[in-house]
Amino acid sequence: MQQNEIVIKNRYGLHARAAARLTILATQFTSTVVLVANGRRANARSLVAVMILAAGMGSRIYIETAGPDEIEAMTAVTRLIDGGFGEKS
C-alpha cells in the first residue's frame, strides 16, 4: 500500500469539475484509490463520495492506493492534485 499527504492548491478546492477529473483518473487503475480528508474516507471512484469530503483550498488530503498498479495510481493522483487539477489559478 502507498500513502501520501498533499495539500489542495487550487482556488476552488475539490469542487465538482476537479472531483470529476479525479474520479475519471482513479477508474483508469486496477488499484483502489482512497482519499481521506476532514475525518472522512472516500473511494476516489465515487464522485459523490469525493464531493462529500468538502476539501477546500489549503485542505490536507491523504491518498492511499493499494493494488497491482498502486505506484502508478499514486503518482497520477498526486500529480493531478499537485497540479491544481489542470485549472488556472
PDB file of N, CA, C and O in Angstrom:
ATOM      1  N   MET A   1       0.846  -1.187   0.000  1.00  0.00           N
ATOM      2  CA  MET A   1       0.000   0.000   0.000  1.00  0.00           C
ATOM      3  C   MET A   1       0.887   1.245   0.000  1.00  0.00           C
ATOM      4  O   MET A   1       1.904   1.305   0.691  1.00  0.00           O
ATOM      5  N   GLN A   2       0.478   2.226  -0.786  1.00  0.00           N
ATOM      6  CA  GLN A   2       1.166   3.512  -0.861  1.00  0.00           C
ATOM      7  C   GLN A   2       0.336   4.555  -0.111  1.00  0.00           C
ATOM      8  O   GLN A   2      -0.894   4.517  -0.156  1.00  0.00           O
ATOM      9  N   GLN A   3       0.993   5.471   0.568  1.00  0.00           N
ATOM     10  CA  GLN A   3       0.307   6.560   1.261  1.00  0.00           C
ATOM     11  C   GLN A   3       1.043   7.864   1.000  1.00  0.00           C
ATOM     12  O   GLN A   3       2.273   7.898   0.943  1.00  0.00           O
ATOM     13  N   ASN A   4       0.285   8.926   0.845  1.00  0.00           N
ATOM     14  CA  ASN A   4       0.875  10.233   0.589  1.00  0.00           C
ATOM     15  C   ASN A   4      -0.042  11.305   1.164  1.00  0.00           C
ATOM     16  O   ASN A   4      -1.259  11.131   1.227  1.00  0.00           O
ATOM     17  N   GLU A   5       0.548  12.395   1.575  1.00  0.00           N
ATOM     18  CA  GLU A   5      -0.207  13.539   2.081  1.00  0.00           C
ATOM     19  C   GLU A   5       0.057  14.704   1.138  1.00  0.00           C
ATOM     20  O   GLU A   5       1.197  14.947   0.743  1.00  0.00           O
ATOM     21  N   ILE A   6      -1.001  15.422   0.781  1.00  0.00           N
ATOM     22  CA  ILE A   6      -0.877  16.535  -0.154  1.00  0.00           C
ATOM     23  C   ILE A   6      -1.865  17.625   0.241  1.00  0.00           C
ATOM     24  O   ILE A   6      -2.873  17.353   0.892  1.00  0.00           O
ATOM     25  N   VAL A   7      -1.573  18.846  -0.153  1.00  0.00           N
ATOM     26  CA  VAL A   7      -2.445  19.976   0.153  1.00  0.00           C
ATOM     27  C   VAL A   7      -3.145  20.416  -1.129  1.00  0.00           C
ATOM     28  O   VAL A   7      -2.516  20.525  -2.182  1.00  0.00           O
ATOM     29  N   ILE A   8      -4.443  20.665  -1.035  1.00  0.00           N
ATOM     30  CA  ILE A   8      -5.215  21.162  -2.176  1.00  0.00           C
ATOM     31  C   ILE A   8      -4.764  22.594  -2.450  1.00  0.00           C
ATOM     32  O   ILE A   8      -4.818  23.443  -1.560  1.00  0.00           O
ATOM     33  N   LYS A   9      -4.324  22.864  -3.672  1.00  0.00           N
ATOM     34  CA  LYS A   9      -3.761  24.169  -4.000  1.00  0.00           C
ATOM     35  C   LYS A   9      -4.673  25.046  -4.854  1.00  0.00           C
ATOM     36  O   LYS A   9      -4.543  26.270  -4.843  1.00  0.00           O
ATOM     37  N   ASN A  10      -5.590  24.429  -5.588  1.00  0.00           N
ATOM     38  CA  ASN A  10      -6.394  25.243  -6.494  1.00  0.00           C
ATOM     39  C   ASN A  10      -7.427  26.064  -5.728  1.00  0.00           C
ATOM     40  O   ASN A  10      -7.874  25.669  -4.652  1.00  0.00           O
ATOM     41  N   ARG A  11      -7.791  27.185  -6.283  1.00  0.00           N
ATOM     42  CA  ARG A  11      -8.634  28.183  -5.613  1.00  0.00           C
ATOM     43  C   ARG A  11      -9.986  27.642  -5.148  1.00  0.00           C
ATOM     44  O   ARG A  11     -10.460  28.018  -4.076  1.00  0.00           O
ATOM     45  N   TYR A  12     -10.602  26.782  -5.922  1.00  0.00           N
ATOM     46  CA  TYR A  12     -11.947  26.308  -5.590  1.00  0.00           C
ATOM     47  C   TYR A  12     -11.960  24.969  -4.869  1.00  0.00           C
ATOM     48  O   TYR A  12     -13.028  24.433  -4.573  1.00  0.00           O
ATOM     49  N   GLY A  13     -10.796  24.431  -4.587  1.00  0.00           N
ATOM     50  CA  GLY A  13     -10.728  23.168  -3.866  1.00  0.00           C
ATOM     51  C   GLY A  13     -11.236  22.006  -4.688  1.00  0.00           C
ATOM     52  O   GLY A  13     -11.160  22.017  -5.917  1.00  0.00           O
ATOM     53  N   LEU A  14     -11.745  21.023  -4.015  1.00  0.00           N
ATOM     54  CA  LEU A  14     -12.213  19.795  -4.659  1.00  0.00           C
ATOM     55  C   LEU A  14     -13.676  19.966  -5.052  1.00  0.00           C
ATOM     56  O   LEU A  14     -14.553  19.285  -4.519  1.00  0.00           O
ATOM     57  N   HIS A  15     -13.931  20.873  -5.980  1.00  0.00           N
ATOM     58  CA  HIS A  15     -15.298  21.155  -6.444  1.00  0.00           C
ATOM     59  C   HIS A  15     -15.706  20.121  -7.493  1.00  0.00           C
ATOM     60  O   HIS A  15     -14.955  19.180  -7.754  1.00  0.00           O
ATOM     61  N   ALA A  16     -16.865  20.281  -8.089  1.00  0.00           N
ATOM     62  CA  ALA A  16     -17.428  19.263  -8.984  1.00  0.00           C
ATOM     63  C   ALA A  16     -16.512  18.892 -10.148  1.00  0.00           C
ATOM     64  O   ALA A  16     -16.278  17.709 -10.396  1.00  0.00           O
ATOM     65  N   ARG A  17     -15.999  19.872 -10.851  1.00  0.00           N
ATOM     66  CA  ARG A  17     -15.154  19.577 -12.024  1.00  0.00           C
ATOM     67  C   ARG A  17     -13.860  18.878 -11.601  1.00  0.00           C
ATOM     68  O   ARG A  17     -13.439  17.915 -12.243  1.00  0.00           O
ATOM     69  N   ALA A  18     -13.228  19.354 -10.529  1.00  0.00           N
ATOM     70  CA  ALA A  18     -11.999  18.732 -10.037  1.00  0.00           C
ATOM     71  C   ALA A  18     -12.274  17.310  -9.545  1.00  0.00           C
ATOM     72  O   ALA A  18     -11.494  16.394  -9.804  1.00  0.00           O
ATOM     73  N   ALA A  19     -13.376  17.136  -8.842  1.00  0.00           N
ATOM     74  CA  ALA A  19     -13.741  15.806  -8.343  1.00  0.00           C
ATOM     75  C   ALA A  19     -14.004  14.853  -9.507  1.00  0.00           C
ATOM     76  O   ALA A  19     -13.636  13.680  -9.446  1.00  0.00           O
ATOM     77  N   ALA A  20     -14.634  15.350 -10.556  1.00  0.00           N
ATOM     78  CA  ALA A  20     -14.895  14.512 -11.734  1.00  0.00           C
ATOM     79  C   ALA A  20     -13.590  14.080 -12.393  1.00  0.00           C
ATOM     80  O   ALA A  20     -13.448  12.922 -12.787  1.00  0.00           O
ATOM     81  N   ARG A  21     -12.648  14.992 -12.513  1.00  0.00           N
ATOM     82  CA  ARG A  21     -11.344  14.640 -13.095  1.00  0.00           C
ATOM     83  C   ARG A  21     -10.640  13.577 -12.258  1.00  0.00           C
ATOM     84  O   ARG A  21     -10.050  12.638 -12.792  1.00  0.00           O
ATOM     85  N   LEU A  22     -10.712  13.738 -10.953  1.00  0.00           N
ATOM     86  CA  LEU A  22     -10.090  12.778 -10.053  1.00  0.00           C
ATOM     87  C   LEU A  22     -10.757  11.409 -10.175  1.00  0.00           C
ATOM     88  O   LEU A  22     -10.077  10.385 -10.221  1.00  0.00           O
ATOM     89  N   THR A  23     -12.067  11.396 -10.225  1.00  0.00           N
ATOM     90  CA  THR A  23     -12.816  10.142 -10.341  1.00  0.00           C
ATOM     91  C   THR A  23     -12.496   9.422 -11.646  1.00  0.00           C
ATOM     92  O   THR A  23     -12.280   8.210 -11.659  1.00  0.00           O
ATOM     93  N   ILE A  24     -12.467  10.170 -12.735  1.00  0.00           N
ATOM     94  CA  ILE A  24     -12.136   9.576 -14.036  1.00  0.00           C
ATOM     95  C   ILE A  24     -10.731   8.987 -14.008  1.00  0.00           C
ATOM     96  O   ILE A  24     -10.502   7.889 -14.515  1.00  0.00           O
ATOM     97  N   LEU A  25      -9.800   9.712 -13.419  1.00  0.00           N
ATOM     98  CA  LEU A  25      -8.425   9.219 -13.321  1.00  0.00           C
ATOM     99  C   LEU A  25      -8.360   7.948 -12.481  1.00  0.00           C
ATOM    100  O   LEU A  25      -7.698   6.986 -12.870  1.00  0.00           O
ATOM    101  N   ALA A  26      -9.031   7.931 -11.347  1.00  0.00           N
ATOM    102  CA  ALA A  26      -8.985   6.770 -10.441  1.00  0.00           C
ATOM    103  C   ALA A  26      -9.529   5.504 -11.101  1.00  0.00           C
ATOM    104  O   ALA A  26      -9.053   4.404 -10.821  1.00  0.00           O
ATOM    105  N   THR A  27     -10.515   5.653 -11.967  1.00  0.00           N
ATOM    106  CA  THR A  27     -11.103   4.474 -12.623  1.00  0.00           C
ATOM    107  C   THR A  27     -10.181   3.865 -13.667  1.00  0.00           C
ATOM    108  O   THR A  27     -10.441   2.760 -14.143  1.00  0.00           O
ATOM    109  N   GLN A  28      -9.122   4.551 -14.029  1.00  0.00           N
ATOM    110  CA  GLN A  28      -8.184   4.031 -15.014  1.00  0.00           C
ATOM    111  C   GLN A  28      -7.211   3.014 -14.422  1.00  0.00           C
ATOM    112  O   GLN A  28      -6.445   2.385 -15.153  1.00  0.00           O
ATOM    113  N   PHE A  29      -7.242   2.853 -13.104  1.00  0.00           N
ATOM    114  CA  PHE A  29      -6.313   1.946 -12.433  1.00  0.00           C
ATOM    115  C   PHE A  29      -7.057   0.769 -11.809  1.00  0.00           C
ATOM    116  O   PHE A  29      -8.218   0.878 -11.415  1.00  0.00           O
ATOM    117  N   THR A  30      -6.364  -0.336 -11.733  1.00  0.00           N
ATOM    118  CA  THR A  30      -6.920  -1.523 -11.079  1.00  0.00           C
ATOM    119  C   THR A  30      -6.910  -1.342  -9.565  1.00  0.00           C
ATOM    120  O   THR A  30      -7.813  -1.810  -8.872  1.00  0.00           O
ATOM    121  N   SER A  31      -5.911  -0.679  -9.071  1.00  0.00           N
ATOM    122  CA  SER A  31      -5.758  -0.464  -7.623  1.00  0.00           C
ATOM    123  C   SER A  31      -6.885   0.388  -7.054  1.00  0.00           C
ATOM    124  O   SER A  31      -7.492   1.196  -7.756  1.00  0.00           O
ATOM    125  N   THR A  32      -7.147   0.189  -5.779  1.00  0.00           N
ATOM    126  CA  THR A  32      -8.086   1.056  -5.095  1.00  0.00           C
ATOM    127  C   THR A  32      -7.377   2.361  -4.751  1.00  0.00           C
ATOM    128  O   THR A  32      -6.196   2.378  -4.403  1.00  0.00           O
ATOM    129  N   VAL A  33      -8.124   3.444  -4.856  1.00  0.00           N
ATOM    130  CA  VAL A  33      -7.615   4.763  -4.512  1.00  0.00           C
ATOM    131  C   VAL A  33      -8.586   5.343  -3.496  1.00  0.00           C
ATOM    132  O   VAL A  33      -9.774   5.496  -3.782  1.00  0.00           O
ATOM    133  N   VAL A  34      -8.085   5.663  -2.316  1.00  0.00           N
ATOM    134  CA  VAL A  34      -8.908   6.207  -1.242  1.00  0.00           C
ATOM    135  C   VAL A  34      -8.354   7.574  -0.854  1.00  0.00           C
ATOM    136  O   VAL A  34      -7.142   7.761  -0.741  1.00  0.00           O
ATOM    137  N   LEU A  35      -9.259   8.521  -0.652  1.00  0.00           N
ATOM    138  CA  LEU A  35      -8.885   9.843  -0.171  1.00  0.00           C
ATOM    139  C   LEU A  35      -9.408  10.001   1.243  1.00  0.00           C
ATOM    140  O   LEU A  35     -10.512   9.556   1.555  1.00  0.00           O
ATOM    141  N   VAL A  36      -8.621  10.630   2.095  1.00  0.00           N
ATOM    142  CA  VAL A  36      -9.039  10.898   3.468  1.00  0.00           C
ATOM    143  C   VAL A  36      -8.873  12.398   3.709  1.00  0.00           C
ATOM    144  O   VAL A  36      -7.789  12.954   3.531  1.00  0.00           O
ATOM    145  N   ALA A  37      -9.970  13.040   4.119  1.00  0.00           N
ATOM    146  CA  ALA A  37      -9.940  14.477   4.409  1.00  0.00           C
ATOM    147  C   ALA A  37     -11.048  14.797   5.394  1.00  0.00           C
ATOM    148  O   ALA A  37     -12.124  14.201   5.351  1.00  0.00           O
ATOM    149  N   ASN A  38     -10.779  15.733   6.272  1.00  0.00           N
ATOM    150  CA  ASN A  38     -11.788  16.180   7.236  1.00  0.00           C
ATOM    151  C   ASN A  38     -12.401  15.023   8.020  1.00  0.00           C
ATOM    152  O   ASN A  38     -13.587  15.048   8.346  1.00  0.00           O
ATOM    153  N   GLY A  39     -11.592  14.015   8.318  1.00  0.00           N
ATOM    154  CA  GLY A  39     -12.069  12.875   9.087  1.00  0.00           C
ATOM    155  C   GLY A  39     -12.943  11.904   8.315  1.00  0.00           C
ATOM    156  O   GLY A  39     -13.558  11.020   8.910  1.00  0.00           O
ATOM    157  N   ARG A  40     -13.008  12.056   6.994  1.00  0.00           N
ATOM    158  CA  ARG A  40     -13.840  11.175   6.159  1.00  0.00           C
ATOM    159  C   ARG A  40     -12.971  10.446   5.152  1.00  0.00           C
ATOM    160  O   ARG A  40     -11.948  10.960   4.698  1.00  0.00           O
ATOM    161  N   ARG A  41     -13.405   9.219   4.806  1.00  0.00           N
ATOM    162  CA  ARG A  41     -12.724   8.411   3.789  1.00  0.00           C
ATOM    163  C   ARG A  41     -13.640   8.323   2.581  1.00  0.00           C
ATOM    164  O   ARG A  41     -14.856   8.189   2.713  1.00  0.00           O
ATOM    165  N   ALA A  42     -13.035   8.399   1.393  1.00  0.00           N
ATOM    166  CA  ALA A  42     -13.830   8.320   0.172  1.00  0.00           C
ATOM    167  C   ALA A  42     -13.116   7.468  -0.868  1.00  0.00           C
ATOM    168  O   ALA A  42     -11.916   7.617  -1.100  1.00  0.00           O
ATOM    169  N   ASN A  43     -13.873   6.579  -1.483  1.00  0.00           N
ATOM    170  CA  ASN A  43     -13.372   5.838  -2.624  1.00  0.00           C
ATOM    171  C   ASN A  43     -13.291   6.835  -3.773  1.00  0.00           C
ATOM    172  O   ASN A  43     -14.300   7.442  -4.132  1.00  0.00           O
ATOM    173  N   ALA A  44     -12.113   7.011  -4.353  1.00  0.00           N
ATOM    174  CA  ALA A  44     -11.914   8.023  -5.394  1.00  0.00           C
ATOM    175  C   ALA A  44     -12.660   7.685  -6.683  1.00  0.00           C
ATOM    176  O   ALA A  44     -12.715   8.516  -7.589  1.00  0.00           O
ATOM    177  N   ARG A  45     -13.229   6.499  -6.785  1.00  0.00           N
ATOM    178  CA  ARG A  45     -14.026   6.138  -7.968  1.00  0.00           C
ATOM    179  C   ARG A  45     -15.467   6.626  -7.852  1.00  0.00           C
ATOM    180  O   ARG A  45     -16.232   6.533  -8.811  1.00  0.00           O
ATOM    181  N   SER A  46     -15.835   7.141  -6.696  1.00  0.00           N
ATOM    182  CA  SER A  46     -17.193   7.615  -6.461  1.00  0.00           C
ATOM    183  C   SER A  46     -17.216   9.140  -6.421  1.00  0.00           C
ATOM    184  O   SER A  46     -16.671   9.751  -5.502  1.00  0.00           O
ATOM    185  N   LEU A  47     -17.839   9.742  -7.407  1.00  0.00           N
ATOM    186  CA  LEU A  47     -17.916  11.194  -7.479  1.00  0.00           C
ATOM    187  C   LEU A  47     -18.610  11.770  -6.245  1.00  0.00           C
ATOM    188  O   LEU A  47     -18.149  12.760  -5.676  1.00  0.00           O
ATOM    189  N   VAL A  48     -19.698  11.162  -5.841  1.00  0.00           N
ATOM    190  CA  VAL A  48     -20.437  11.647  -4.672  1.00  0.00           C
ATOM    191  C   VAL A  48     -19.574  11.568  -3.417  1.00  0.00           C
ATOM    192  O   VAL A  48     -19.544  12.510  -2.626  1.00  0.00           O
ATOM    193  N   ALA A  49     -18.882  10.464  -3.230  1.00  0.00           N
ATOM    194  CA  ALA A  49     -18.028  10.307  -2.047  1.00  0.00           C
ATOM    195  C   ALA A  49     -16.917  11.351  -2.027  1.00  0.00           C
ATOM    196  O   ALA A  49     -16.602  11.898  -0.970  1.00  0.00           O
ATOM    197  N   VAL A  50     -16.325  11.629  -3.178  1.00  0.00           N
ATOM    198  CA  VAL A  50     -15.256  12.629  -3.252  1.00  0.00           C
ATOM    199  C   VAL A  50     -15.816  14.015  -2.951  1.00  0.00           C
ATOM    200  O   VAL A  50     -15.179  14.798  -2.245  1.00  0.00           O
ATOM    201  N   MET A  51     -16.992  14.326  -3.475  1.00  0.00           N
ATOM    202  CA  MET A  51     -17.615  15.629  -3.239  1.00  0.00           C
ATOM    203  C   MET A  51     -17.944  15.827  -1.753  1.00  0.00           C
ATOM    204  O   MET A  51     -17.828  16.938  -1.236  1.00  0.00           O
ATOM    205  N   ILE A  52     -18.349  14.762  -1.074  1.00  0.00           N
ATOM    206  CA  ILE A  52     -18.719  14.848   0.341  1.00  0.00           C
ATOM    207  C   ILE A  52     -17.516  15.196   1.222  1.00  0.00           C
ATOM    208  O   ILE A  52     -17.689  15.674   2.343  1.00  0.00           O
ATOM    209  N   LEU A  53     -16.313  14.963   0.726  1.00  0.00           N
ATOM    210  CA  LEU A  53     -15.126  15.332   1.505  1.00  0.00           C
ATOM    211  C   LEU A  53     -15.065  16.831   1.772  1.00  0.00           C
ATOM    212  O   LEU A  53     -14.481  17.259   2.767  1.00  0.00           O
ATOM    213  N   ALA A  54     -15.655  17.623   0.899  1.00  0.00           N
ATOM    214  CA  ALA A  54     -15.712  19.084   1.056  1.00  0.00           C
ATOM    215  C   ALA A  54     -14.325  19.664   1.356  1.00  0.00           C
ATOM    216  O   ALA A  54     -14.151  20.430   2.304  1.00  0.00           O
ATOM    217  N   ALA A  55     -13.353  19.288   0.536  1.00  0.00           N
ATOM    218  CA  ALA A  55     -11.978  19.734   0.735  1.00  0.00           C
ATOM    219  C   ALA A  55     -11.736  21.027  -0.043  1.00  0.00           C
ATOM    220  O   ALA A  55     -11.679  21.022  -1.273  1.00  0.00           O
ATOM    221  N   GLY A  56     -11.597  22.115   0.677  1.00  0.00           N
ATOM    222  CA  GLY A  56     -11.351  23.407   0.055  1.00  0.00           C
ATOM    223  C   GLY A  56      -9.865  23.666  -0.107  1.00  0.00           C
ATOM    224  O   GLY A  56      -9.029  22.843   0.267  1.00  0.00           O
ATOM    225  N   MET A  57      -9.554  24.821  -0.669  1.00  0.00           N
ATOM    226  CA  MET A  57      -8.160  25.215  -0.842  1.00  0.00           C
ATOM    227  C   MET A  57      -7.446  25.190   0.516  1.00  0.00           C
ATOM    228  O   MET A  57      -7.968  25.698   1.509  1.00  0.00           O
ATOM    229  N   GLY A  58      -6.271  24.605   0.545  1.00  0.00           N
ATOM    230  CA  GLY A  58      -5.493  24.504   1.774  1.00  0.00           C
ATOM    231  C   GLY A  58      -5.770  23.254   2.591  1.00  0.00           C
ATOM    232  O   GLY A  58      -5.075  22.994   3.573  1.00  0.00           O
ATOM    233  N   SER A  59      -6.771  22.479   2.206  1.00  0.00           N
ATOM    234  CA  SER A  59      -7.082  21.243   2.933  1.00  0.00           C
ATOM    235  C   SER A  59      -6.007  20.199   2.719  1.00  0.00           C
ATOM    236  O   SER A  59      -5.455  20.075   1.625  1.00  0.00           O
ATOM    237  N   ARG A  60      -5.713  19.449   3.766  1.00  0.00           N
ATOM    238  CA  ARG A  60      -4.784  18.323   3.660  1.00  0.00           C
ATOM    239  C   ARG A  60      -5.567  17.087   3.258  1.00  0.00           C
ATOM    240  O   ARG A  60      -6.584  16.744   3.860  1.00  0.00           O
ATOM    241  N   ILE A  61      -5.064  16.433   2.229  1.00  0.00           N
ATOM    242  CA  ILE A  61      -5.679  15.208   1.727  1.00  0.00           C
ATOM    243  C   ILE A  61      -4.662  14.087   1.891  1.00  0.00           C
ATOM    244  O   ILE A  61      -3.482  14.257   1.585  1.00  0.00           O
ATOM    245  N   TYR A  62      -5.118  12.967   2.364  1.00  0.00           N
ATOM    246  CA  TYR A  62      -4.284  11.781   2.445  1.00  0.00           C
ATOM    247  C   TYR A  62      -4.746  10.831   1.349  1.00  0.00           C
ATOM    248  O   TYR A  62      -5.931  10.517   1.242  1.00  0.00           O
ATOM    249  N   ILE A  63      -3.809  10.386   0.549  1.00  0.00           N
ATOM    250  CA  ILE A  63      -4.115   9.472  -0.549  1.00  0.00           C
ATOM    251  C   ILE A  63      -3.576   8.100  -0.169  1.00  0.00           C
ATOM    252  O   ILE A  63      -2.444   7.970   0.295  1.00  0.00           O
ATOM    253  N   GLU A  64      -4.400   7.085  -0.372  1.00  0.00           N
ATOM    254  CA  GLU A  64      -3.973   5.707  -0.143  1.00  0.00           C
ATOM    255  C   GLU A  64      -4.273   4.912  -1.403  1.00  0.00           C
ATOM    256  O   GLU A  64      -5.394   4.955  -1.911  1.00  0.00           O
ATOM    257  N   THR A  65      -3.288   4.191  -1.909  1.00  0.00           N
ATOM    258  CA  THR A  65      -3.506   3.316  -3.052  1.00  0.00           C
ATOM    259  C   THR A  65      -3.055   1.915  -2.683  1.00  0.00           C
ATOM    260  O   THR A  65      -2.077   1.739  -1.956  1.00  0.00           O
ATOM    261  N   ALA A  66      -3.767   0.927  -3.182  1.00  0.00           N
ATOM    262  CA  ALA A  66      -3.407  -0.461  -2.915  1.00  0.00           C
ATOM    263  C   ALA A  66      -3.815  -1.315  -4.104  1.00  0.00           C
ATOM    264  O   ALA A  66      -4.948  -1.245  -4.579  1.00  0.00           O
ATOM    265  N   GLY A  67      -2.884  -2.113  -4.569  1.00  0.00           N
ATOM    266  CA  GLY A  67      -3.170  -2.993  -5.694  1.00  0.00           C
ATOM    267  C   GLY A  67      -1.977  -3.133  -6.615  1.00  0.00           C
ATOM    268  O   GLY A  67      -0.891  -2.633  -6.321  1.00  0.00           O
ATOM    269  N   PRO A  68      -2.181  -3.817  -7.738  1.00  0.00           N
ATOM    270  CA  PRO A  68      -1.061  -4.124  -8.633  1.00  0.00           C
ATOM    271  C   PRO A  68      -0.403  -2.906  -9.286  1.00  0.00           C
ATOM    272  O   PRO A  68       0.782  -2.950  -9.619  1.00  0.00           O
ATOM    273  N   ASP A  69      -1.154  -1.827  -9.472  1.00  0.00           N
ATOM    274  CA  ASP A  69      -0.574  -0.629 -10.085  1.00  0.00           C
ATOM    275  C   ASP A  69      -0.639   0.570  -9.131  1.00  0.00           C
ATOM    276  O   ASP A  69      -0.843   1.710  -9.550  1.00  0.00           O
ATOM    277  N   GLU A  70      -0.461   0.279  -7.845  1.00  0.00           N
ATOM    278  CA  GLU A  70      -0.598   1.316  -6.810  1.00  0.00           C
ATOM    279  C   GLU A  70       0.405   2.457  -6.956  1.00  0.00           C
ATOM    280  O   GLU A  70       0.075   3.608  -6.666  1.00  0.00           O
ATOM    281  N   ILE A  71       1.598   2.160  -7.391  1.00  0.00           N
ATOM    282  CA  ILE A  71       2.604   3.220  -7.540  1.00  0.00           C
ATOM    283  C   ILE A  71       2.204   4.172  -8.666  1.00  0.00           C
ATOM    284  O   ILE A  71       2.293   5.391  -8.516  1.00  0.00           O
ATOM    285  N   GLU A  72       1.770   3.619  -9.774  1.00  0.00           N
ATOM    286  CA  GLU A  72       1.330   4.442 -10.896  1.00  0.00           C
ATOM    287  C   GLU A  72       0.098   5.259 -10.529  1.00  0.00           C
ATOM    288  O   GLU A  72      -0.011   6.429 -10.896  1.00  0.00           O
ATOM    289  N   ALA A  73      -0.827   4.640  -9.805  1.00  0.00           N
ATOM    290  CA  ALA A  73      -2.036   5.345  -9.377  1.00  0.00           C
ATOM    291  C   ALA A  73      -1.681   6.496  -8.443  1.00  0.00           C
ATOM    292  O   ALA A  73      -2.210   7.599  -8.583  1.00  0.00           O
ATOM    293  N   MET A  74      -0.798   6.243  -7.502  1.00  0.00           N
ATOM    294  CA  MET A  74      -0.379   7.285  -6.561  1.00  0.00           C
ATOM    295  C   MET A  74       0.290   8.439  -7.299  1.00  0.00           C
ATOM    296  O   MET A  74       0.009   9.606  -7.023  1.00  0.00           O
ATOM    297  N   THR A  75       1.158   8.117  -8.219  1.00  0.00           N
ATOM    298  CA  THR A  75       1.863   9.148  -8.989  1.00  0.00           C
ATOM    299  C   THR A  75       0.876  10.003  -9.770  1.00  0.00           C
ATOM    300  O   THR A  75       0.978  11.230  -9.768  1.00  0.00           O
ATOM    301  N   ALA A  76      -0.069   9.370 -10.432  1.00  0.00           N
ATOM    302  CA  ALA A  76      -1.033  10.097 -11.261  1.00  0.00           C
ATOM    303  C   ALA A  76      -1.958  10.970 -10.425  1.00  0.00           C
ATOM    304  O   ALA A  76      -2.203  12.123 -10.778  1.00  0.00           O
ATOM    305  N   VAL A  77      -2.470  10.440  -9.329  1.00  0.00           N
ATOM    306  CA  VAL A  77      -3.390  11.204  -8.473  1.00  0.00           C
ATOM    307  C   VAL A  77      -2.648  12.369  -7.811  1.00  0.00           C
ATOM    308  O   VAL A  77      -3.171  13.481  -7.738  1.00  0.00           O
ATOM    309  N   THR A  78      -1.447  12.115  -7.339  1.00  0.00           N
ATOM    310  CA  THR A  78      -0.649  13.173  -6.723  1.00  0.00           C
ATOM    311  C   THR A  78      -0.357  14.279  -7.730  1.00  0.00           C
ATOM    312  O   THR A  78      -0.458  15.462  -7.406  1.00  0.00           O
ATOM    313  N   ARG A  79       0.001  13.897  -8.936  1.00  0.00           N
ATOM    314  CA  ARG A  79       0.296  14.870  -9.983  1.00  0.00           C
ATOM    315  C   ARG A  79      -0.941  15.724 -10.313  1.00  0.00           C
ATOM    316  O   ARG A  79      -0.830  16.935 -10.503  1.00  0.00           O
ATOM    317  N   LEU A  80      -2.110  15.088 -10.380  1.00  0.00           N
ATOM    318  CA  LEU A  80      -3.346  15.811 -10.685  1.00  0.00           C
ATOM    319  C   LEU A  80      -3.652  16.833  -9.592  1.00  0.00           C
ATOM    320  O   LEU A  80      -3.942  17.991  -9.890  1.00  0.00           O
ATOM    321  N   ILE A  81      -3.590  16.413  -8.338  1.00  0.00           N
ATOM    322  CA  ILE A  81      -3.912  17.314  -7.228  1.00  0.00           C
ATOM    323  C   ILE A  81      -2.856  18.407  -7.101  1.00  0.00           C
ATOM    324  O   ILE A  81      -3.188  19.581  -6.939  1.00  0.00           O
ATOM    325  N   ASP A  82      -1.586  18.020  -7.174  1.00  0.00           N
ATOM    326  CA  ASP A  82      -0.498  18.983  -7.046  1.00  0.00           C
ATOM    327  C   ASP A  82      -0.512  20.000  -8.180  1.00  0.00           C
ATOM    328  O   ASP A  82      -0.070  21.136  -8.006  1.00  0.00           O
ATOM    329  N   GLY A  83      -1.013  19.596  -9.331  1.00  0.00           N
ATOM    330  CA  GLY A  83      -1.104  20.475 -10.488  1.00  0.00           C
ATOM    331  C   GLY A  83      -2.374  21.329 -10.499  1.00  0.00           C
ATOM    332  O   GLY A  83      -2.673  21.991 -11.493  1.00  0.00           O
ATOM    333  N   GLY A  84      -3.112  21.310  -9.399  1.00  0.00           N
ATOM    334  CA  GLY A  84      -4.319  22.131  -9.313  1.00  0.00           C
ATOM    335  C   GLY A  84      -5.437  21.650 -10.216  1.00  0.00           C
ATOM    336  O   GLY A  84      -6.277  22.446 -10.637  1.00  0.00           O
ATOM    337  N   PHE A  85      -5.463  20.344 -10.524  1.00  0.00           N
ATOM    338  CA  PHE A  85      -6.484  19.731 -11.362  1.00  0.00           C
ATOM    339  C   PHE A  85      -6.500  20.315 -12.773  1.00  0.00           C
ATOM    340  O   PHE A  85      -7.512  20.263 -13.472  1.00  0.00           O
ATOM    341  N   GLY A  86      -5.360  20.869 -13.176  1.00  0.00           N
ATOM    342  CA  GLY A  86      -5.264  21.441 -14.525  1.00  0.00           C
ATOM    343  C   GLY A  86      -5.960  22.767 -14.692  1.00  0.00           C
ATOM    344  O   GLY A  86      -6.166  23.228 -15.815  1.00  0.00           O
ATOM    345  N   GLU A  87      -6.330  23.397 -13.569  1.00  0.00           N
ATOM    346  CA  GLU A  87      -7.027  24.673 -13.625  1.00  0.00           C
ATOM    347  C   GLU A  87      -6.053  25.821 -13.459  1.00  0.00           C
ATOM    348  O   GLU A  87      -5.008  25.684 -12.822  1.00  0.00           O
ATOM    349  N   LYS A  88      -6.406  26.939 -14.033  1.00  0.00           N
ATOM    350  CA  LYS A  88      -5.592  28.147 -13.861  1.00  0.00           C
ATOM    351  C   LYS A  88      -5.916  28.751 -12.502  1.00  0.00           C
ATOM    352  O   LYS A  88      -7.068  28.727 -12.071  1.00  0.00           O
ATOM    353  N   SER A  89      -4.929  29.280 -11.839  1.00  0.00           N
ATOM    354  CA  SER A  89      -5.115  29.865 -10.509  1.00  0.00           C
ATOM    355  C   SER A  89      -5.889  31.146 -10.528  1.00  0.00           C
ATOM    356  O   SER A  89      -6.118  31.744  -9.477  1.00  0.00           O
TER     357      SER A  89
END
